[in-house]
Amino acid sequence: MDIISQLQEQVNTIAALAFNTFGTLQRDAPPVRLSPNYPEPPANPSEDAINLAEQPKAMSAALVRAAKQFDVLVSALPLSEGGEEAQLKRIAELQAENEAVGQELQKQLEAAEEELKQVQELFNQAADNCLNLKKPE
């Protein structure tokens, strides 16, 4: 897998981890009293609360590991040589090459369409000849 694909995959991983981490934090957050007008929320300390306290830490650690892996991949990207002017020159070269290849493909397409017309004409002639043959009496 090339470096750009790896970066894209890592961004997707980070997004999924962040989504799951935030969702877990929201889901497992303890109830909070919003106003003095509301009654005090019930406290439910249990063994699950201990496990729930560890889960965000593990998810946060996974998110940090994924971000560090992304940084490693970014640092592995090749440095641009020659600056912006060299990049623009290379882009122009690639566009010219693309245009030349496009013209060649267009010529090949036109030749193939002409050959298809010839084959269709020959097929029609052969079909007409078969239909015009006399049946043995």
TADAPE-V588672 format. One record per residue. N is the residue number from 1. SS is DSSP state (H for helix, E for strand, C for the rest). PHI is phi as a letter, one per 40 degrees, with the letter a starting at -180 (999 if undefined). PSI is psi in radians with two decimals (999 if undefined). Layout:
<<N/SS/PHI/PSI> <N/SS/PHI/PSI>>
This chain:
<<1/C/999/2.32> <2/C/c/2.94> <3/H/c/-0.62> <4/H/c/-0.73> <5/H/c/-0.68> <6/H/c/-0.72> <7/H/c/-0.77> <8/H/c/-0.75> <9/H/c/-0.70> <10/H/c/-0.67> <11/H/c/-0.73> <12/H/c/-0.71> <13/H/c/-0.78> <14/H/c/-0.75> <15/H/c/-0.76> <16/H/c/-0.75> <17/H/c/-0.75> <18/H/c/-0.78> <19/H/d/-0.84> <20/H/c/-0.68> <21/H/c/-0.84> <22/H/c/-0.68> <23/H/c/-0.72> <24/H/c/-0.75> <25/H/c/-0.73> <26/H/c/-0.78> <27/H/c/-0.72> <28/H/c/0.04> <29/C/c/2.45> <30/C/c/2.68> <31/C/c/2.55> <32/C/b/2.47> <33/C/c/2.11> <34/C/c/-0.52> <35/C/a/2.73> <36/C/c/-0.27> <37/C/c/-0.30> <38/C/c/2.66> <39/C/c/2.81> <40/C/c/2.31> <41/C/c/2.59> <42/C/c/2.42> <43/C/c/2.29> <44/C/b/1.11> <45/C/c/2.26> <46/C/a/-3.06> <47/H/c/-0.53> <48/H/c/-0.61> <49/H/c/-0.63> <50/H/c/-0.80> <51/H/c/-0.64> <52/H/c/-0.51> <53/H/c/-0.52> <54/H/c/-0.51> <55/H/c/-0.82> <56/H/c/-0.59> <57/H/c/-0.77> <58/H/c/-0.71> <59/H/c/-0.67> <60/H/c/-0.71> <61/H/c/-0.71> <62/H/c/-0.68> <63/H/c/-0.72> <64/H/c/-0.74> <65/H/c/-0.74> <66/H/c/-0.69> <67/H/c/-0.69> <68/H/c/-0.70> <69/H/c/-0.67> <70/H/c/-0.77> <71/H/c/-0.68> <72/H/c/-0.75> <73/H/c/-0.70> <74/H/c/-0.71> <75/H/c/-0.35> <76/C/c/-0.16> <77/C/c/2.47> <78/C/c/2.52> <79/C/c/2.52> <80/C/c/2.39> <81/C/b/2.31> <82/C/g/-0.05> <83/H/g/-2.88> <84/H/c/-0.64> <85/H/c/-0.74> <86/H/c/-0.66> <87/H/c/-0.75> <88/H/c/-0.67> <89/H/c/-0.76> <90/H/c/-0.69> <91/H/c/-0.76> <92/H/c/-0.73> <93/H/c/-0.77> <94/H/c/-0.66> <95/H/c/-0.71> <96/H/c/-0.74> <97/H/c/-0.73> <98/H/c/-0.73> <99/H/c/-0.75> <100/H/c/-0.76> <101/H/c/-0.68> <102/H/c/-0.72> <103/H/c/-0.71> <104/H/c/-0.74> <105/H/c/-0.67> <106/H/c/-0.73> <107/H/c/-0.76> <108/H/c/-0.65> <109/H/c/-0.79> <110/H/c/-0.72> <111/H/c/-0.71> <112/H/c/-0.69> <113/H/c/-0.68> <114/H/c/-0.73> <115/H/c/-0.65> <116/H/c/-0.74> <117/H/c/-0.75> <118/H/c/-0.75> <119/H/c/-0.72> <120/H/c/-0.70> <121/H/c/-0.77> <122/H/c/-0.68> <123/H/c/-0.78> <124/H/c/-0.71> <125/H/c/-0.74> <126/H/c/-0.70> <127/H/c/-0.73> <128/H/c/-0.72> <129/H/c/-0.68> <130/H/c/-0.67> <131/H/c/-0.50> <132/H/c/-0.08> <133/C/c/2.48> <134/C/c/2.43> <135/C/c/2.50> <136/C/c/2.44> <137/C/c/999>>
